[in-house]
């Protein structure tokens, strides 16, 4: 059973048998509040599924499917992943929102959108590199990219990629050294994790810093099943004042089959988040954090422009 109970904004207490759930997908409440929508089969006995349940669906589809929306999660993505992965019998479909092959056939069957099955053995994602908790990360960029997650992986995150040196050259970095990807421990037997180190020299613009600083970047690539690619990096500036006090932690989530994409084969959702992790206390923490966020937003924006220019699917 899937159970939910809330007294916020009115009483809602529902229990759905798994066999009645058609699909589960991420959504948003009032555009800003992350939510999860659960589609349930229309059933004249719905109100008698479990004694004592009350509450009306958020909406009803044209085919009678009831839609319940649950919002205000601490971590919506983790909740959605846990919710789906704990359903092993039967597996619950998750929406991909690919275009229907035949609209007339769809109308005749009166069925919900195309779905794919999530492997129930997929363990929840847990970083093996970053120290910050999910609540510590600030989303600094999010968009639908006009290329597939596989294209992003094969052209940007492979050994001997020509795009990575080109992007660093565009940022005027010098003495770039890119290590090879090597496998490291993975949190799940059906996932893979690789790690590499990049070093370069970057210019500094702050009046307290020297003209240049060496930067050491450790990257981890985590393939979470077939639909989620996570690229994480820690950056240490070795020559700036108080550089030993903090580490920049950057997380890229590349999600295939986003619900807003028209075609998951040529679209993917990219979400970039940042945490300024302090390993040692210092009096300049607030200024270091605000400055790092501003500079990283600029770098990510330039990176997205570069990706659109060199990797866009026509």
C-alpha positions as CSV (number, residue, x, y, z in Angstrom):
1,X,0.0,0.0,0.0
2,X,0.9,3.6,-0.5
3,X,-0.3,5.7,2.5
4,X,-0.5,9.4,3.1
5,X,-1.9,11.4,6.0
6,X,-2.0,15.2,6.4
7,X,-4.0,17.8,8.4
8,X,-2.4,20.8,6.7
9,X,-4.9,22.8,4.7
10,X,-7.7,20.3,5.4
11,X,-7.7,16.6,6.3
12,X,-6.3,14.2,3.7
13,X,-5.9,10.5,4.6
14,X,-5.6,8.0,1.7
15,X,-4.3,4.5,1.2
16,X,-3.8,3.1,-2.3
17,X,-3.2,-0.6,-3.1
18,X,-0.2,-0.9,-5.4
19,X,-2.3,-2.6,-8.0
20,X,-4.4,0.5,-8.3
21,X,-1.5,2.9,-9.0
22,X,-1.1,3.6,-12.7
23,X,2.0,5.8,-12.6
24,X,4.1,8.1,-10.4
25,X,5.9,11.3,-11.6
26,X,7.5,14.4,-10.3
27,X,5.5,17.6,-10.5
28,X,5.3,21.0,-8.8
29,X,2.6,22.8,-6.7
30,X,2.1,26.5,-7.6
31,X,5.2,26.2,-9.9
32,X,7.7,26.5,-7.0
33,X,6.9,23.8,-4.5
34,X,8.4,20.4,-5.6
35,X,5.7,17.7,-5.5
36,X,4.9,14.1,-6.5
37,X,1.8,13.2,-8.5
38,X,0.3,9.7,-8.1
39,X,-2.2,8.5,-10.8
40,X,-4.7,6.0,-9.5
41,X,-7.2,3.8,-11.4
42,X,-10.8,5.0,-11.4
43,X,-12.8,2.7,-9.2
44,X,-16.4,3.2,-8.1
45,X,-15.4,1.6,-4.8
46,X,-12.5,4.0,-4.3
47,X,-13.9,5.6,-1.2
48,X,-14.3,2.1,0.3
49,X,-10.7,0.9,-0.5
50,X,-9.8,1.2,3.1
51,X,-12.2,2.2,5.9
52,X,-11.7,5.7,7.4
53,X,-9.9,7.2,4.3
54,X,-11.1,10.6,3.2
55,X,-9.9,13.3,0.8
56,X,-10.6,14.2,-2.8
57,X,-8.1,13.8,-5.7
58,X,-6.4,16.9,-7.0
59,X,-7.8,16.3,-10.5
60,X,-9.4,13.6,-12.7
61,X,-8.1,12.7,-16.1
62,X,-10.4,12.3,-19.1
63,X,-10.3,8.6,-18.8
64,X,-11.3,8.8,-15.1
65,X,-7.8,8.3,-13.7
66,X,-7.6,10.1,-10.3
67,X,-4.5,12.3,-9.7
68,X,-3.3,13.0,-6.2
69,X,-0.6,15.5,-5.7
70,X,1.6,15.5,-2.6
71,X,3.9,18.5,-1.9
72,X,6.3,20.2,0.6
73,X,9.0,17.5,0.7
74,X,12.3,18.1,2.4
75,X,13.9,16.3,-0.6
76,X,11.4,15.5,-3.3
77,X,13.8,13.7,-5.6
78,X,15.0,11.3,-2.9
79,X,11.4,10.7,-1.8
80,X,10.3,9.9,-5.4
81,X,13.3,7.6,-5.8
82,X,12.7,5.8,-2.5
83,X,9.0,5.5,-3.3
84,X,9.5,3.9,-6.7
85,X,12.4,1.7,-5.7
86,X,10.6,0.1,-2.7
87,X,7.9,-1.1,-5.0
88,X,9.1,-4.6,-6.1
89,X,5.8,-6.4,-6.6
90,X,4.5,-5.1,-9.0
91,X,7.0,-2.5,-10.2
92,X,5.4,0.9,-10.5
93,X,5.8,2.8,-13.8
94,X,7.2,6.3,-13.9
95,X,6.3,8.8,-16.6
96,X,8.7,9.5,-19.5
97,X,6.4,11.8,-21.5
98,X,7.5,10.6,-24.9
99,X,5.1,11.5,-27.8
100,X,2.4,9.0,-28.4
101,X,3.0,6.9,-31.5
102,X,-0.6,7.0,-32.6
103,X,-3.0,9.5,-31.1
104,X,-6.1,7.8,-32.5
105,X,-5.0,4.5,-31.0
106,X,-4.3,6.2,-27.7
107,X,-7.7,7.7,-27.6
108,X,-9.3,4.3,-28.3
109,X,-7.4,2.6,-25.6
110,X,-7.9,5.6,-23.3
111,X,-4.7,4.8,-21.5
112,X,-2.2,7.1,-19.6
113,X,1.1,8.3,-21.2
114,X,3.9,5.9,-22.2
115,X,5.9,4.6,-19.2
116,X,9.0,2.7,-18.4
117,X,9.8,0.4,-15.5
118,X,12.2,1.4,-12.8
119,X,14.5,-1.5,-11.6
120,X,13.5,-2.1,-8.0
121,X,17.0,-3.2,-7.0
122,X,18.5,0.3,-7.7
123,X,19.8,1.6,-4.4
124,X,19.3,5.3,-3.4
125,X,22.1,7.5,-4.6
126,X,24.7,8.5,-2.0
127,X,27.8,10.5,-2.9
128,X,31.2,8.9,-2.3
129,X,33.0,12.2,-2.9
130,X,31.2,15.2,-1.5
131,X,30.9,16.0,2.2
132,X,27.9,18.3,2.1
133,X,24.4,17.0,2.7
134,X,21.6,17.6,0.2
135,X,20.2,20.4,2.2
136,X,23.6,22.3,2.0
137,X,23.5,22.5,-1.8
138,X,22.1,25.5,-3.7
139,X,20.7,25.0,-7.2
140,X,22.5,27.6,-9.3
141,X,21.3,26.5,-12.8
142,X,18.5,24.3,-14.2
143,X,17.4,23.8,-17.8
144,X,16.3,21.3,-20.4
145,X,19.3,20.7,-22.7
146,X,18.7,20.0,-26.4
147,X,20.7,16.8,-26.4
148,X,20.4,13.3,-24.9
149,X,22.1,12.3,-21.6
150,X,24.1,9.7,-23.6
151,X,25.4,12.4,-25.9
152,X,26.5,14.5,-23.0
153,X,28.3,11.5,-21.5
154,X,30.0,10.4,-24.7
155,X,31.2,13.8,-25.8
156,X,31.9,15.7,-22.6
157,X,32.8,13.1,-19.9
158,X,35.1,10.7,-21.8
159,X,38.8,10.3,-21.8
160,X,40.4,12.3,-24.6
161,X,37.4,14.6,-25.1
162,X,38.3,17.5,-27.3
163,X,35.5,19.7,-25.8
164,X,36.9,19.9,-22.2
165,X,40.3,21.4,-23.2
166,X,38.5,23.8,-25.6
167,X,36.3,25.0,-22.8
168,X,39.2,25.5,-20.4
169,X,41.0,27.4,-23.1
170,X,37.9,29.6,-23.5
171,X,38.2,30.4,-19.7
172,X,41.9,31.2,-20.2
173,X,43.1,28.4,-18.0
174,X,46.6,27.2,-18.6
175,X,48.8,24.2,-17.8
176,X,45.8,21.9,-18.0
177,X,46.4,18.3,-17.0
178,X,43.5,15.8,-17.3
179,X,43.8,12.4,-15.7
180,X,42.2,9.2,-17.0
181,X,38.9,7.9,-15.6
182,X,39.3,5.0,-13.2
183,X,36.7,2.9,-11.5
184,X,36.1,3.3,-7.8
185,X,33.7,1.8,-5.2
186,X,30.0,2.1,-6.2
187,X,27.1,2.2,-3.7
188,X,25.0,-0.3,-5.8
189,X,26.1,-3.5,-7.7
190,X,24.1,-2.4,-10.8
191,X,25.7,1.1,-10.9
192,X,29.2,2.3,-11.9
193,X,31.4,5.0,-10.4
194,X,34.5,6.5,-12.0
195,X,36.9,9.1,-10.7
196,X,39.6,11.4,-12.2
197,X,41.7,14.4,-11.3
198,X,42.2,17.6,-13.3
199,X,44.7,20.4,-12.5
200,X,45.0,23.8,-14.1
201,X,46.1,27.4,-13.4
202,X,43.3,30.0,-13.4
203,X,43.3,33.8,-13.1
204,X,42.1,35.5,-9.9
205,X,40.0,38.7,-10.0
206,X,39.7,39.4,-6.3
207,X,41.9,42.2,-4.8
208,X,43.0,39.9,-2.0
209,X,44.2,37.1,-4.3
210,X,47.4,36.7,-6.4
211,X,47.0,37.1,-10.2
212,X,46.8,33.3,-10.6
213,X,46.1,30.2,-8.6
214,X,46.6,26.5,-9.1
215,X,43.3,24.6,-9.0
216,X,42.9,20.9,-8.2
217,X,39.6,19.4,-9.3
218,X,38.6,15.8,-8.4
219,X,35.6,14.5,-10.5
220,X,33.4,11.5,-9.9
221,X,31.0,10.2,-12.5
222,X,28.1,8.1,-11.2
223,X,25.7,6.3,-13.6
224,X,22.6,5.7,-11.6
225,X,20.7,3.0,-13.6
226,X,19.9,4.0,-17.2
227,X,18.1,7.3,-16.6
228,X,20.3,9.4,-14.2
229,X,23.8,10.6,-14.7
230,X,25.5,12.4,-11.8
231,X,28.8,14.3,-12.2
232,X,30.4,15.6,-9.1
233,X,33.5,17.7,-8.5
234,X,35.5,19.2,-5.7
235,X,37.7,22.2,-6.4
236,X,40.5,23.4,-4.3
237,X,42.2,26.7,-4.9
238,X,45.8,26.1,-3.7
239,X,47.3,29.6,-3.8
240,X,44.6,32.0,-2.6
241,X,44.3,33.4,1.0
242,X,42.2,31.0,3.1
243,X,42.2,28.5,0.3
244,X,42.9,25.7,2.8
245,X,39.7,26.5,4.7
246,X,37.1,25.6,2.0
247,X,36.3,23.3,-0.9
248,X,33.8,24.0,-3.7
249,X,31.5,21.0,-4.2
250,X,29.6,21.0,-7.5
251,X,27.0,18.5,-8.5
252,X,25.5,18.0,-12.0
253,X,22.4,15.9,-12.3
254,X,21.7,14.9,-15.9
255,X,18.2,13.3,-16.0
256,X,16.9,11.5,-19.1
257,X,13.2,11.4,-19.9
258,X,12.3,14.6,-18.1
259,X,8.5,15.1,-18.0
260,X,8.9,18.5,-19.7
261,X,10.9,17.1,-22.6
262,X,9.1,16.3,-25.9
263,X,11.5,13.5,-26.7
264,X,13.8,11.8,-24.2
265,X,16.1,10.7,-27.0
266,X,17.1,14.3,-27.7
267,X,16.3,16.1,-24.5
268,X,17.6,15.8,-20.9
269,X,17.3,17.9,-17.8
270,X,20.4,19.4,-16.3
271,X,20.5,20.6,-12.7
272,X,23.7,22.2,-11.3
273,X,24.0,22.7,-7.6
274,X,26.8,24.1,-5.4
275,X,28.0,23.8,-1.8
276,X,30.8,25.8,-0.3
277,X,32.1,23.3,2.3
278,X,34.3,24.8,5.0
279,X,36.9,22.3,6.5
280,X,38.2,25.0,8.8
281,X,36.5,28.1,10.3
282,X,37.5,31.5,9.2
283,X,36.3,35.1,9.7
284,X,35.6,35.5,5.9
285,X,33.1,32.6,5.5
286,X,30.2,34.7,4.3
287,X,32.2,36.7,1.8
288,X,34.0,33.6,0.5
289,X,30.6,31.8,0.1
290,X,28.9,34.7,-1.7
291,X,31.9,35.3,-4.0
292,X,32.2,31.6,-4.8
293,X,28.5,31.3,-5.7
294,X,28.6,34.4,-8.0
295,X,31.7,33.2,-9.8
296,X,30.4,29.6,-10.2
297,X,27.1,30.9,-11.7
298,X,29.2,32.7,-14.3
299,X,31.3,29.6,-15.1
300,X,28.2,27.4,-15.4
301,X,26.4,29.9,-17.6
302,X,29.5,30.0,-19.9
303,X,29.6,26.2,-19.8
304,X,25.9,26.0,-20.9
305,X,26.6,28.4,-23.8
306,X,29.5,26.3,-24.8
307,X,27.4,23.1,-24.7
308,X,24.6,24.7,-26.8
309,X,27.1,25.8,-29.3
310,X,29.1,22.6,-29.7
311,X,26.7,19.8,-28.7
312,X,23.2,20.8,-29.7
313,X,21.2,18.2,-31.5
314,X,19.8,19.7,-34.7
